[in-house]
Amino acid sequence: HAIASGIMGYYIGYAKFSGTNTIFKGFIIAVLIHGFYDFFLFTETWLAVLVLPLLVAGWIMLRRLMKNALALDRMSGRS
């Protein structure tokens, strides 16, 4: 939940401050990550192991988005 909502939050914030419409992109990414997470866990087969790489990939993506958000904030003079 935290990774999906963090990614969605980045794109909502980016849309607000940049004037672009990136909310749908963030929504799709968050839904896909959370959907695959649930799918892998609820299959109750060997696919459940795929949750770990998904979480790692989601965390890496979220971390990059957070770094980008901080850099954009510094460049704009808001921080």
Residue pairs with C-beta under 8 A, 6 or more apart in sequence:
1 34
3 33
3 55
3 58
3 59
3 61
3 62
4 30
4 31
4 33
4 34
4 37
4 58
5 30
6 62
6 65
6 66
7 26
7 29
7 30
7 33
7 58
7 61
7 62
7 65
8 26
8 27
8 29
8 30
9 26
10 26
10 62
10 65
10 66
10 68
10 69
11 22
11 23
11 25
11 26
11 27
11 29
12 23
12 26
13 69
14 20
14 22
14 26
14 69
14 72
15 21
15 22
15 23
15 26
17 72
17 76
29 61
33 54
33 58
36 50
36 54
37 51
37 54
37 55
39 47
40 47
40 48
40 49
40 50
40 51
40 54
41 48
41 51
70 79
73 79
